[in-house]
Amino acid sequence: MDSTQLHVAIVSSPGMGHLIPVLVLGNQLATHHNIKITILAITTSSSSSEIEFAKNSNGKKTIEIIPVPSVDISHLMDSNTKVFTQLRLLVREALAGIRSVIASMNHCPDALIVDIFCTQILPIAKEFNIPKYAFHPTTAWTISLALYCQVFDKEIEGEYVDLKEPLKIPGCKALRVDDVVDPMLDRSDQQYQEYLKLGMEYASFDGILINTWEDLEPNTIKALRNNDNLRSVLKVPHFPIYPIGPLRRKVETMEPDEVIQWLDKQNHESVLFVSFGSGGTLSSQQIIELAWGLELSQQKFVWVIRPPCDGDADVEYLNSVGKETRGMQKYLPEGFLTRTKDMGLVVPMFVKQVEILGHSSVGGFLSHCGWNSIIESLTNGVPIIAWPLYAEQKMNATMLAEEIGVAIRPGILPTKKVVRREEIEGMVIMLMQTNEGEGIRENAKKLKMSSENALKEGGSSYNSICELVKNIRCRLL
């Protein structure tokens, strides 16, 4: 095989939740497969901190990061434009900038890998005759839905949320209508049309990389590879599926901060970590109920808190790197911080999540079920209280609780109703103190071992990345 170093460009859409898995993928390819990596990071007006984060995360300088200038999309949207649509518009308007960057390179990349919102790059890949791969940063189940939704669109009338029966994706777990991804909630909204286009664009790539692994989703991966009914939507005859996960950030060895120092003093697996990701927010009422639930449980906790937002839960996604919040007393129950000062820590805005989830004192994670957070939890063997907020998180929560057995969740989705303090107290106690919780913890620990086996040399995900590299080389011959 030709030993010439390959050059792969990876295009990332805006937002920390998209940039992080792209960085991890880039580092994996550069470090373990000797590939020159260039990341084209589409920016927004609030992206400067994200780019700074990206450069700081590139410790060994193994990859080149090129910011693609931000574009103004204000004329294309109004106050009702959903975040999913905004991301698609941002990428669409940035395509000219991406094209310019590629055109200015001395040599075209040997392959393009694009993340979930950058599938609109197909014409550029065709123009420069570059092999193109999509990187789906969540589950095989969610990509099966994205691909197959074009069939549902033709066959089903009315709103999906009004259906009496689950949606049946060939070869995959059926999808309850309560769990559909946000773009499918309202077929008259622009984000639904954008979601349909995304699925059709996916089907035109030369292959799809998925941040999952064989043992986590064996049936769904098998269906994506072999089920003729599911694969009928694909536009290219040879369409490989590459489960390459779990991709997650490495723990940085730095001076321990206040949170880590506090965790060092706690008992083994005694602390519940509470965080809703880089862009998730709760309503004022829900923050109060969550505070009371944590206090009533008498369980040690670390809670990463953001100011309340009584609009859409993902409204802060594109402004996810904000300034530190002050005045938490204004939206927490009166006296909460004083009463719980020996029981827990409340930290504004951001913490070192990977380090916290890897700490021996942490025994549970109350999470919004963003896939990056789930990966970071499961690869540390930490079980989850599933609290989905937006995007595909309801599907993730269902998979964790019903298929894999590593999570519990509220009786009614937090997206539909405020979860009351008594239920929160009960879930925390169940996960952290009961035999049922111990069983869930054991499942999480088995999954940690499974994930390690997938990534090591000879493991399923390691072999999958090797197949991808081989595929790229073959296309150059």
Secondary structure, DSSP 4 states (H G I P E B T S, - for coil): ---SPPEEEEEE-SSHHHHHHHHHHHHHHHHHH--EEEEEEE--TT-HHHHHHHHHH-TT--EEEEEEPP---GGG--TT--HHHHHHHHHHHHHHHHHHHHHHSSS--SEEEEETT-GGGHHHHHHHT--EEEEE-S-HHHHHHHHHHHHHHHH--S-GGG-SS-B--TTS--B-GGG--GGGS-TTSHHHHHHHHHHHHHTTSS-EEES--TTTSHHHHHHHHH-HHHHTT-SSS---EEE-----PPPP-----HHHHHHHTSPTT-EEEEE-TTT----HHHHHHHHHHHHHHT-EEEEEE----SS-TTTTGGG-S-PPP--GGGTSPTTHHHHTTTTEEEEES---HHHHHTSTTEEEEEE---HHHHHHHHTTT--EEE---STTHHHHHHIIIIII--EE--SS-TTTSPPPHHHHHHHHHHHHHSHHHHHHHHHHHHHHHHHHHHHSTTSHHHHHHHHHHHHHHHHH-
